[in-house]
Every structure is written in C-alpha cells, then in structure tokens.
Amino acid sequence: MAPRPNIVFIIADQMRGDFLGADGNQAVHSPHLDGLAAEGALFLRAYSSTPSCTPARAAILTGQAPWHHGLLGYARIAERYPQEWPRLLTEAGYATWFIGKNHFHPQRNLHGYEGGELDESGRVESPQFLSDYRRWFQAQAPALDPDATGIGWNDYAARSFALDERLHPTRWTGDRAVDFVEHYDKQQPFFLKVSFARPHSPYDPPQRFLDEVDRASVPEAAVGAWSELAFGDFHEPEQHQAARNNLGTELTMDARRGYAANIAFVDEQVGRIVTALEDKGMLKNTVIVFTSDHGDMLGDHHLWRKTYAYEGSSRIPMVVYWGTDIANGARGQRREELVELRDLMPTFLEAAQLPIPDTVDGASLLALLRGETEDWRIQLDLEHATCYWPGNEWTALTDAQWKYIFHAFDGREQLFNLKADPLEQEDLAANLAYAVTLADWRARMAEHLAERGGAWVQDGAPVIRKTTTLFSPYFESQ
C-alpha cells in the first residue's frame, strides 16, 4: 500500500457556497481556494443538512444524518459519540491536531484529537475558560481589547478591523497552522484541522481586503414575491442582529461587501498553509479538504444568519485537493452530485486507509473523484428545529433540481426549481401546474420521515407539529 497521506481539513465558519470565485462570484477574491479547486475538485451541490454550528459539527464528527446523530437544531453536541473520526485516526497512528474553532462541549473536550489550540470567538461555555487565541492576545497586547472593532458576534454591520492585522483571529489561525506545518518533524502522518471563525460575523477584515472588493460586482440580495410578503414588513435598519430584517439595499450591500472581504482574508491564510506544505515537501502527499459548517443568508429573502432551508443558509463550499503522490485522478473536476457534511468522515477514513464504521450514513467523496457514481444518493434530507422564532422549524428534501420544504408548525409547503430558479425567488407550491410534482415530493418526504413514527408522518404525508423536536431518540444513546 502507498504511504498514508497527511490530511489537512480547513473549515470556514458560516461560508455560503456561492461566495467563492470558483463558483462564479466575481466579487470574492479567492485565488488560493480557486486554485485548489482547479487542481482538485469543486462540489457544486454541497450542503449542510442541519445548517447551524453545533449540529453541523455533530454531522462532521460522526458521518451521520441528523436523525441518527440526534441533534436536530442548535444545542450542545454530545460529549462523546460511539464512533468519531479524530479518535479513530489517533488510534490508527495519526498525529491529530486542531487549530481554531471547535464548538465542542465542554470547550476543552478533544473528541479524540491529541491536542490543539482554540479560538472560540469570545464564547465562554465552560467554567473559567479562556481560549488559546485570547490568552495569546493578552500576552501580545495586554492594554488592548480584542473586540475593539465594536461589532457583535451576530451583527451584520461591517467595518475594518480596528487593531493591527497580526492580532486578528483569522491571521492568528493562519499563523498557527503555518507554524504547525513548518515545525512538524514526526515520521507518522498528521491530520490537521484548521477552523476559521470567519467569514461568520463580525464582518471585520483589515481595510486592505475591503478595498479589494468591487462593490458593484457584489450580488444583491435575492428577494422573491413570497419572501417580500412573508418578511418584507420586518424593517428595522437600526437593528443589526434580527434574524428577519428588511434593511434596504445600502445596508445589506455593506454587509455583503464585508462578508466577501472576510472570505478574501481567509483565502489568503489558505494560500499560506498550502505554500508551507509545498515548501516542506509535504504537498505531494497531502489531501486537503475545504468546506464550511453552513452558510449565511446575507439578507436573501430579508433573512440573516442561518438555520434555513434556503440555499444561502444550507449550501456550502466543498473543495478536495490531493497531492501528486496520492492519485492520478482527473483534476479540475466540477461535480454536480449531492454531497453533505456526513460525507467527510468516510472521506477522511478512506484517505487514511481505515475501515468505515457501519454507523456512518455518508459516503467517501473519493469514490466520486474516481468516477464511481452508480450508487450515489439521488436526494438529500435537510432540517432544523425551532430557532429565532417559533415558526422556523422545517424539514426539506432536494435532488439538486427540486427543493421541497415542509414548515412543521403550520404545514406550509414550498417548492423551488433550483435549475430554473437558483435564487429561490419563485415558490411553485401554489401553482396548479406543479401540483403533481408537489404531491410527489410530499410523498417522498413522508417516506423519509417514516422511521420517526406517527408524530412526524400520517396517511402518507408529513404532519403539523406544534412543539419543537430538538433531539432524536438516538441522541440519548450517545
């Protein structure tokens, strides 16, 4: 067998799939990620099935669908899962290390990693917790405030970072990753997770990145007739954290520009990591995977942040690169198959030449890169328990052309043709011309939910649920 490769897993926080140069967004300066896609593969239909921070990370850790890892919305992930890939890799002889955000509980929980350096964005969920980034910041700039820019963690205001660029958490994460690569001297292969806290708000890049963004090229927020009717009256331009808010064009575009600049700053760090691998002679025997935990609505349909079925929230970037010593697969692949965060665990395990546990619902992305498509999924499930307001609980299905959404609290259905309407501006659920299509997807949803019992589906259709379901029965067995 060939030597086991190094694996570098880079995850950005709250990065939507269409804010990437390689995905066609001309406003985003992402040459390093675009280069990895050009020399590797870009998955154009990648999703986060439960699009908020913690359930997404549960899916990554376990390789499971939401119902099976048990976390159906935003809550603390389990302290340990029966099968989690950092532990499996460590036990198999990999040196495993993380840098940046984990969002585990307790916050120093390793979930099988040998160790790492945390940046938790000011989050304190464990007694007397202080992140490694904040401890470093105190040592470097004891008289300064790391939050001096003055934007909250869920604000969608945007302005340039108020301090020296070297003190920014994005730069710190990049610096620590580069340092790990440059000083790695063990004989065993390594697994390195590099987890950036951006482009998640605050949208606070150094000014030079804001200057690079051509405001005229930034796509305006998409708004359909259905969303104007549903959310257009939520208009509080002075409020910068509301999940529903019609800010108007000017403020919305400011946020989208700041978000694009945040991505450019992350991209620069990705380039530094790749250069360090190349300079060390490691790139030729390294697999690199880049993705995000979920997207950011950025004002699409007057919605902000995440937890929604819509593309801005649920579709994410997914790039896979493999060194020249690993395989000779076709480079520059642009894959249209439906892939999801649950596919990362089997991808990592296959790359490390390890067996994939029977508990895993996902499948290795490496199979697609070899052209093995025959048994790949033809539809994907999405869902999220109540968040932000009581009616925001839903289940959804997509086959990359159609997306069906069932809103649990009132039974409202939505149907979008993603091929004809990628911005989801035309809801076809009430259009009689699509009644047969709607009925077909309703039946598909009933079949998908059948294992959950009568509280979820009856008489071949999903049922209205007036109380939220945050955990499945599987969560209790973790």
N, C-alpha and C positions, 0 to 999 in steps of 0.2 A: 504494500500500500504506500501511496505517496505520504510524505510527512504531513502531519496535521497542520492546517494553516492557522495563523493568527486571525482573530476576528475582532473587528472594530465596529461597534454598534453606536451610531450617532443619532440621537433623538432630540428634535426641537420641540418646544412646548407650544401648543396651540397654533400650529402652522397648517394652513389650508392648502389643498393640493394644487389650486390654480394660481398661487402666488410663487411661481418658480419660472425662471426664464425658459427652461427646457419644456415647460408645459404651455408655453406660448404667451406668458405675461411679460410684455416689453418694459414694464415699469420696474421690474425686480432685477437688480444686478446680482446674479448668482453664477458667475463663471465657473467656480470650482465644483459646485453641485451639478451644473450642466455638463461639465467635463466628465465627472464620474458617470453620469447617465450616458454620455456619448461613447464612453469606453466600456460601459457595462449595460445596464438595463433600467428603463423607467417604466414603472407600472402605472398606467393612466387611470385605472379603476381600483385604486386602493382606498380602503375605508377603515374607520374606527367604529365598530358596531355599537358601542355604548359611549358616545362621544363626550366624555368628561374625564378629568385627570385620573382618578383612582380606579374606576372600572376598566379604563383603557390599560392601565398598568397591570391590573389583575389578568387581563387577557394576554398581555405580553409575557408575564411570568409563567402562566400555566398552559398557554396554547389552546385555551378552551373558549367556547362560545359563552355568551353572558349567562344563560340559564345554568350552565354547568360549573362555571367558577363561582356563580352565586351572587355576584354584585351587579344589580340591575340599574343602579344610579350612583350618585355621588355619596360615598361614605368611606370609612376607613377600610382598607383591604385587610384580608385575614393575616394574622401574624405568621402563618406558615401554611403552605399548600402541600399536599402529598407528593406532587411532582412539580418541581420548578427548576428551570434550566441552569441558573447560576450554580445551584448545588450540584447538579449532575455534571456540569463541566469541571467544577472544582474537584469533585471526587474522581473524575477521569484524568486528572493531572494537569489541567489548565491552570495558569495563573490568572485569577479573576479579580478585576479591579473596576471601580466606578468613579466617575468624576461628575459632579453637578447634582441635579435634582433626582431624587428617588421617589419622594412622596409615599414612603412606607410608614408603617406604624408598628412599634414605636419608631421614632425617626432614625435611630441608630441600628435598627433591625437590618441585618445583612442579607437575609433570604438566600444564603449560600455563597455570596461573594466573600473572598478572603479579606477584603477591606476596600477603602475608598476615601474620597474627600467630598463633602456635601456642600451644596448651595441650595437652601430651601426657601429662597425669596423672602426672608424675614418671617417665615412660618415657624411658630413655636407650638408644638403639639405634645411635647414630652417635657417633663419637669427639668428646669434649668438647662434646656437645650440651647446651644449656640452652634451655628453651622461653622464649618471649616472656612468658608469664604468670609463670614463676618468676623471670625477670630483673626484671620489674615488681615482683613481691612483694619481692625483695631490696631494691629501691630504696625501697619504701613502708614496709617493716617489717623492717629489717636484723637486728633482735635476735630475730625470731620464726621459728617453724618452720611452713611451710605444711601440714605433716602433723601438727600438734599435736593434732588430734582423736583420733588414735591408732587409726584403723580402716584396715586394709589395702585395697588396690585390688580384691581379690576377696573380702573379708569380707562376711558378711551380718548382722553386728551393726549396730545403728543407734543413733546419738546425735546431739545437736545440735552444730553447728559450734562449735569452741572459741574461735574468734577473731572479730574484728569482721566483720560481714556483708559489708562492702565488699571484704574480702580473699578472699572465696570465689571459686573459679574460675567458678561459674555467673554470679555478679554481674559478674566481670571480662569474661566473654564477652558478656554483655548490654551492658555499658558500651561495649565496643569497637565493637559493632555499631551502637549508637545514635550513637556519635561518627562512624562512617563515614558514616551517612546524613546527619547534621546538617551535616557539612563537605564533602559531595560537591558539587563545583561544575563538573564537566566536562559538555560537551554530549553526549557519547556515552552510550548506555545502559550500565548496570552489571549485572554478575552478582555477587551477594554470597552466599557460603556461610557460614552461622553454625552451627558444630558444637559442641554442648554435650557435656561429658564426663559429665554426669548425665542420667538417673537411675541409670546404672551405679554400682555400689558404689564408694566408700563411701556409705552412706545417711546423709548428714551435713548436712542442711539447717539453716538457722537455726531456733532454737527456735519462732519465731512460726509457721512452717509446720507443725511437728509439732503445735502447739496447735490448728491448724485441722482436723486430721484426726480425725474421729469414729471411734474405734477400733471401735465396734460396727457401723459401716457398711462396714468393710473386709472384702471377701470372704475367707473362709477358703480355705486351700489345698485344691485338689481332689485326692482320692486314690481310685483305683479298686481293686477287688479284685486286678486284675492287678499294679498297682504296689505295693500292700501286700505281695504275695507276692514281687515282684522286688527291692524296695528297702527294705521296712519294717524289715529287720534291721540296716540301716546306721544306727545310733543312737549319735551322739557329740555330745551337746549342748555339750560344751566345745570342739568343733572348728568353726571358722567359715569354712572355705574348701572343705570337701569337696564334690565335685560331687553325691554321693549321701549324704543325711543326713536321717534322720527326727528332726527337732529337737523335735517335740511342738508343741502348739498355741501356747503362750505365746511362745516364742522366734520361731516362724515368723510370728506376728502382729506382733511387734515389727518384724521385717524388712519386712513388707508395709506397715506404717504408715510407716516411714521412707522406703520407696520412693515411696509416694504423696506424701509431703511433698517429696521431691526433685523430683517432677514439677510440683508446685504452684510451686516456686521457678523452674523452667524456664519454666513458663507465664507467670509474671509478667514475665520478660525478653522473651518473645514479645510480650506486650502493649506493652512499652516500645518495641520495634522498630516495631510497627505504628503506634503513636502518632507516633513520629518521622517515619515515611513520610508520615503524614497531615498533620502539621504543616508538612512541607516541600512539600506539594502533589504528592507523588510516588505516593501510594497508588492513585490512579485509573489510573495507567499502570504498574502493577506486578503481576506474577504471584508468588504466594507458594506454595511447596510445603513442607509439613512432614512428616517421616517419621522412622524410626529404622533403624539397621543390623540389628537383631534384637531379640528380646525377652529376658525374664528369667523363669525358671521359678518363682522365689519360693517354693519348697517344694512346688509342684504335683507330685504323684506322688513325693514325697520327693526331688525333683531340684532343683538350683540352677544358676544362671547360664544358659548357652545351649548350642548345638551339637546340640539335639534336634529331632526332627520334630514334637513336640507343640506345641499352639497357643501356650502360654506363651512358648516359645522362638522359634517361626517366624512367628507372626502379629504384624504391626506396625501402628502407626497410619499413615494416609496421608490428608492433607488438602490440597486445592488451592483456592486463592482467586485470583480475577482481578479487577482493577480495572474500574471502570465504563467507562473509555475503551477497553477491550480487546475485550469481547464482551458480548452481551446474553443469554447462556445462562441457563437456569433456575437459581436459587440455592437453596441448602439441599438439594442432591441427596444422597441416600444410596445409593451404588452397591454392587451385590452382585457385580459381575464380579470375576474373579480378576485381581489386579494384583500386580506384583512390582518389585523394585528395578531390574531391567533396563529397566523402562518409563520411568525418569527421564530417561535420555539423550535418547531421541526426543521426550519432552515438552519438555525444555529447548530442543532444536534447533528444534522446530516453533514454539514460542513466539518464538524469535529469528528466525524466518523463514529457517531454514537447511535444506539438504537432509539427509536421514538416511542415513548410510552403509549399504551393503549388508551390512556385518558385524554390524549390530545385530539382535539377536533380539527385543528388546522392541518395544512399540508406544506411540504417544503417548496419554497419558491424556486429552488434549484432545479426541480423537476420541469418547471415551465421553461427555464433557460435552456434546458436540453431538448425542448420541443415535445415533452410528454404532456399532452393536453387532454387526452381522451377522457379521463375520469375527473377532470377538474369541475368544481362547483358551477352550476348554471344560475344560481340565485344566492343572495346573501341576506341574512337577517340583521336588522338594526333595531335598537330600542333604547329607551331611557325612562327611568322612574321620575316622579314629580320633582321639578327643580324650578326655582324662580317664581312660579305662580301655579295654583292648583291644577289648571287645565293642561299644563305642559307635561303630560305623560302619554307615551305613544309606543307603538310597535310598527315596524316597516319592513318591507322586502324590496329588493331590486335585482334585476337581471342585467343591469348596465344599460338597457334601453328604457325600461319602465321602472318607475318607483311608485309603490303603493304605501300609504301611511294611514294607520288607524289610530285616531285620538281616543284614548281609553275613557276619559271622563264624560264625553258627550256622544261618542260613537261617530263623530265626523270622520269622513274619509277624504283622502286626497289622492290624485293620480296624475303623474307627470310623465311625459315622453322626453326622456333625457337626451335622446339623439336629436330630436327636433327643437327641444327647448332646454338646453343645458343649464340655464339660469333659473329654471322652475318658475317662470312667470305666468304660465297658463295652467291652472288647475282644471283637469278634464273630468273630475269625478261627477260633476252635474251635467256633463254634456251627453245627451242621449246617444250620440253617435258612438260613444265609447262604453255603453252600458255592458256589453258582452265582455270587454276587456276588464272592466271594473269587477264584474262578477267572478271572472277567472282569478283575479288577484285576491279577491275576498276569500275564495275557496283555498287558494294557496296559503293564505295567512292562517286560516282555520287548521289546515294540515300541519303547518309549522308549530302552532300553539297546542296541538292535541295532547302532547305529553304532559302539559301543565294542568289538565283537568278542566272541570266544569266552570271554575271561576274565571277561566280565560276564553273558553270556546264552547258553544252550544249550537246544536242544529246546523252544523256546517258553517258557522260564522263566528267571528270574534265577538265578545260581549262587552257591554259597557261595565267598567269597574269604577266605583265611586271612591275607593280608597287606594292609596298608593301601595305598590309592592316593591320594596327596596331590595329585599334579599330573596333568593330562591331557596328551597329546602336544601340544596347542595351546599350552601354557604355554612350551614350549621355543622356539616361534617368535615369541614376543613381543619 
